[in-house]
Amino acid sequence: MLNAEERERVADAVREAERDTAGEIAVVLAGQAAGYHSVPLLWGLVLALLVPWPLVAFTTFAPGTIYIVQLLVALVAIPLLAWPGRRYALVPGLVKRRRAREAAMREFVGRGLTRTRERLGVLIYVAGAERHVEIIADTGLADRVDGEAFEAIRARLSKAVAAGRAAEGLVEAVREVGRVLAAHAPPQPDDWDELPNKVVVI
């Protein structure tokens, strides 16, 4: 999704944004939120189950022959549908969004954002295959920031990712999140950088 130079630009934006806030910003880029390996199997079996109906209606094939055709359809369809591009196309958008949200929540906890002082962590998560963006703020921000502020940033970043401008979109999203944090969680005298600023690629 981003090359090394672009990742460094985003990391620089994180460092710059965190100078003006007690909050922490983490950026995670995932090639995919889930593998969806059961999807080609499901579609291949559905196709195999549909095959007998036209054969029974329009041919005189024996039951054994129809069964062999079913097996062949399943054996051919499943590998063909397992190619990543085809596999992702077969997954309903609702399922992809749900998987991306679940993956983002796992990263939010796993990257230590729930353990920051005053619970002021924000995760920006992008799932490339799903073209989905999540911005998750910890509980310390819930009573300080209107959730619509982060939703507006998420929507703009989603458009940038969909348009192939992930690097520019991420830099701007980090800056916008930083401005929100600076307004609602200003820096404290004893602040320290609690989390790495680098972009995490998984």
C-alpha positions as CSV (number, residue, x, y, z in Angstrom):
1,M,0.0,0.0,0.0
2,L,2.9,2.4,0.9
3,N,6.5,2.3,0.0
4,A,9.3,3.0,2.6
5,E,9.4,6.7,1.8
6,E,5.7,7.1,2.2
7,R,5.7,5.2,5.4
8,E,8.3,7.5,6.8
9,R,6.3,10.5,5.8
10,V,3.3,9.2,7.7
11,A,5.6,8.4,10.7
12,D,6.9,12.0,10.6
13,A,3.3,13.2,10.6
14,V,2.6,11.1,13.7
15,R,5.7,12.5,15.5
16,E,4.7,16.1,14.6
17,A,1.0,15.6,15.7
18,E,2.0,14.1,19.0
19,R,4.1,17.1,20.0
20,D,0.9,19.1,20.6
21,T,-1.0,16.5,22.6
22,A,-0.9,14.0,25.4
23,G,-2.6,11.5,23.1
24,E,-1.0,8.7,21.1
25,I,-1.6,8.0,17.5
26,A,-0.9,4.6,15.9
27,V,-1.2,3.7,12.2
28,V,-1.6,0.1,11.1
29,L,-1.8,-1.0,7.4
30,A,-3.1,-4.5,6.8
31,G,-2.9,-6.2,3.4
32,Q,-6.2,-7.8,4.3
33,A,-8.4,-8.0,7.4
34,A,-9.2,-11.7,6.8
35,G,-8.4,-14.5,4.4
36,Y,-12.0,-15.5,3.5
37,H,-10.8,-19.0,2.7
38,S,-14.2,-20.6,3.2
39,V,-15.8,-18.3,0.5
40,P,-14.5,-20.2,-2.6
41,L,-15.4,-23.5,-0.9
42,L,-19.0,-22.3,-0.2
43,W,-19.5,-20.9,-3.7
44,G,-18.0,-24.0,-5.3
45,L,-20.4,-26.3,-3.4
46,V,-23.4,-24.1,-4.2
47,L,-22.5,-24.4,-7.9
48,A,-22.2,-28.1,-7.6
49,L,-25.6,-28.3,-5.9
50,L,-27.2,-26.3,-8.7
51,V,-25.7,-28.4,-11.6
52,P,-28.1,-31.4,-11.3
53,W,-31.3,-29.4,-11.9
54,P,-30.7,-28.5,-15.6
55,L,-29.2,-31.9,-16.2
56,V,-32.2,-33.7,-14.9
57,A,-34.6,-31.4,-16.7
58,F,-32.9,-31.3,-20.1
59,T,-30.8,-34.5,-20.4
60,T,-31.1,-38.2,-20.0
61,F,-27.9,-38.5,-18.0
62,A,-27.9,-41.3,-15.4
63,P,-27.7,-40.4,-11.7
64,G,-24.1,-41.6,-11.6
65,T,-23.1,-39.4,-14.5
66,I,-24.8,-36.3,-12.9
67,Y,-22.9,-37.1,-9.6
68,I,-19.6,-37.1,-11.5
69,V,-20.4,-33.8,-13.2
70,Q,-21.2,-32.3,-9.8
71,L,-17.8,-33.4,-8.5
72,L,-16.0,-32.0,-11.5
73,V,-17.8,-28.7,-11.1
74,A,-16.8,-28.5,-7.5
75,L,-13.2,-29.5,-8.2
76,V,-12.8,-26.9,-11.0
77,A,-14.8,-24.0,-9.4
78,I,-13.2,-24.0,-5.9
79,P,-9.6,-23.4,-7.1
80,L,-10.7,-20.9,-9.7
81,L,-12.7,-18.9,-7.2
82,A,-9.8,-19.1,-4.6
83,W,-7.7,-16.6,-6.6
84,P,-7.5,-13.5,-4.3
85,G,-9.1,-11.1,-6.7
86,R,-12.0,-13.4,-7.3
87,R,-12.3,-14.4,-3.7
88,Y,-12.6,-10.8,-2.4
89,A,-15.1,-10.0,-5.1
90,L,-17.4,-12.8,-3.8
91,V,-17.4,-11.6,-0.3
92,P,-20.4,-9.3,0.5
93,G,-19.4,-5.7,1.5
94,L,-21.1,-6.1,4.9
95,V,-18.9,-9.1,5.7
96,K,-15.7,-7.3,4.6
97,R,-16.6,-4.3,6.8
98,R,-17.3,-6.4,9.8
99,R,-14.1,-8.4,9.4
100,A,-12.1,-5.1,9.1
101,R,-13.7,-3.7,12.2
102,E,-12.9,-6.9,14.2
103,A,-9.3,-6.8,12.9
104,A,-9.0,-3.1,13.8
105,M,-10.2,-3.8,17.4
106,R,-7.7,-6.6,17.8
107,E,-4.9,-4.3,16.6
108,F,-6.2,-1.6,18.9
109,V,-5.8,-3.8,22.0
110,G,-2.7,-5.7,20.7
111,R,-0.7,-2.5,20.0
112,G,-1.2,-1.2,23.5
113,L,-3.5,1.6,22.8
114,T,-5.7,0.6,25.8
115,R,-2.7,1.0,28.1
116,T,-1.8,4.6,27.5
117,R,-1.9,7.1,30.3
118,E,-5.4,8.6,30.6
119,R,-6.5,6.2,27.8
120,L,-5.9,8.8,25.0
121,G,-4.9,6.5,22.2
122,V,-6.2,6.6,18.6
123,L,-5.7,3.9,16.0
124,I,-5.9,4.6,12.3
125,Y,-6.4,1.2,10.6
126,V,-6.5,0.6,6.8
127,A,-7.3,-2.8,5.3
128,G,-6.1,-2.8,1.8
129,A,-8.0,-5.7,0.2
130,E,-11.2,-4.5,1.7
131,R,-10.4,-0.9,1.1
132,H,-11.8,-0.2,4.5
133,V,-10.7,2.4,7.1
134,E,-11.3,2.4,10.8
135,I,-10.4,5.1,13.4
136,I,-10.8,3.9,17.0
137,A,-10.4,6.3,19.9
138,D,-9.9,5.0,23.5
139,T,-12.3,5.7,26.4
140,G,-10.3,8.7,27.7
141,L,-11.5,10.6,24.6
142,A,-15.1,9.4,24.6
143,D,-16.4,12.2,26.9
144,R,-14.1,14.9,25.3
145,V,-14.5,14.4,21.6
146,D,-17.6,14.2,19.5
147,G,-17.5,10.9,17.6
148,E,-18.5,12.6,14.4
149,A,-15.2,14.4,14.3
150,F,-13.3,11.0,13.9
151,E,-16.0,9.7,11.5
152,A,-15.5,12.7,9.2
153,I,-11.7,12.0,9.2
154,R,-12.4,8.4,8.5
155,A,-14.7,9.2,5.6
156,R,-12.1,11.5,4.0
157,L,-9.4,8.9,4.4
158,S,-11.6,6.2,2.9
159,K,-12.1,8.3,-0.2
160,A,-8.4,8.9,-0.5
161,V,-7.6,5.2,-0.2
162,A,-10.3,4.3,-2.8
163,A,-8.8,6.9,-5.2
164,G,-5.3,5.4,-4.8
165,R,-4.0,8.3,-2.7
166,A,-3.3,6.3,0.5
167,A,-0.1,8.1,1.5
168,E,-1.5,11.6,1.1
169,G,-4.7,10.6,2.8
170,L,-2.9,9.0,5.8
171,V,-0.7,12.1,6.3
172,E,-3.7,14.4,6.3
173,A,-5.7,12.0,8.5
174,V,-2.9,11.9,11.1
175,R,-2.7,15.7,11.1
176,E,-6.4,16.0,11.5
177,V,-6.5,13.5,14.4
178,G,-3.6,15.4,15.9
179,R,-5.5,18.7,15.7
180,V,-8.5,17.0,17.4
181,L,-6.3,15.6,20.2
182,A,-4.5,18.9,20.7
183,A,-7.8,20.6,21.2
184,H,-9.1,18.1,23.7
185,A,-6.0,16.5,25.2
186,P,-3.2,19.1,25.3
187,P,0.3,18.0,26.2
188,Q,1.3,17.7,29.9
189,P,4.7,18.7,31.4
190,D,5.7,15.1,32.1
191,D,4.5,13.6,28.8
192,W,6.6,11.0,27.0
193,D,6.2,9.1,23.8
194,E,4.4,5.9,25.0
195,L,4.1,4.1,21.6
196,P,6.3,3.7,18.5
197,N,5.5,6.2,15.8
198,K,6.4,4.0,12.9
199,V,3.7,2.7,10.5
200,V,3.0,-0.9,11.3
201,V,2.5,-3.1,8.2
202,I,0.9,-6.5,8.6
